Amino acid sequence: MALAISRDAQIAALYEKLHHRSAILAGLTPDTPSHAEIRRLESSTSISPKAVLIGAAVILLLIWSAVR
């Protein structure tokens, strides 16, 4: 449970940081370093494909052990 709370806190902090930077850097043109930083922050809040694969593997192992 602590891990989930920690992940939620991290996501909330990233959104707050993103909102703060977006307010400061509003109106930037694409391909500037600041615009790239905003894009990086936006993409960092999504779940990684590796985490999805690990989750799927755990679920499959649980199903396999329940059937067995």
C-alpha positions in Angstrom: 0.0 0.0 0.0 2.9 2.4 0.8 4.2 1.9 -2.7 0.9 2.9 -4.3 0.7 6.0 -2.1 4.3 6.9 -3.0 3.5 6.5 -6.7 0.4 8.7 -6.4 2.4 11.3 -4.5 5.1 11.3 -7.2 2.5 11.7 -10.0 0.8 14.6 -8.1 4.2 16.3 -7.6 5.0 15.9 -11.3 1.6 17.3 -12.3 2.1 20.3 -10.0 5.5 20.9 -11.4 4.2 20.6 -14.9 1.3 23.0 -14.2 3.8 25.5 -12.6 6.1 25.4 -15.6 3.3 25.5 -18.1 2.0 28.7 -16.4 5.4 30.3 -16.5 6.3 29.1 -20.0 3.0 29.7 -21.7 3.2 30.6 -25.4 6.5 28.9 -26.1 7.2 27.8 -29.6 7.8 24.1 -30.4 11.3 22.8 -30.5 12.7 25.0 -27.8 14.5 23.4 -24.8 11.7 24.5 -22.4 9.0 23.1 -24.7 11.0 19.8 -24.8 11.1 19.8 -21.0 7.3 20.2 -20.8 6.8 17.3 -23.2 9.2 15.2 -21.1 7.3 15.9 -17.9 4.0 15.1 -19.6 5.3 11.7 -20.8 6.9 10.9 -17.5 3.6 10.5 -15.8 2.4 7.6 -17.9 3.0 3.9 -17.0 6.0 2.3 -18.6 5.5 -0.7 -20.9 7.9 -2.6 -18.7 5.6 -2.2 -15.7 2.7 -3.4 -17.8 4.6 -6.6 -18.8 5.6 -7.3 -15.3 2.0 -6.8 -14.1 0.7 -9.2 -16.8 3.4 -11.8 -15.9 2.3 -11.6 -12.2 -1.3 -12.0 -13.1 -0.6 -15.0 -15.4 1.5 -16.6 -12.6 -1.4 -16.2 -10.2 -3.8 -17.7 -12.6 -1.5 -20.6 -13.4 -0.9 -21.3 -9.7 -4.6 -21.2 -9.0 -5.4 -23.7 -11.8 -2.6 -26.0 -10.9 
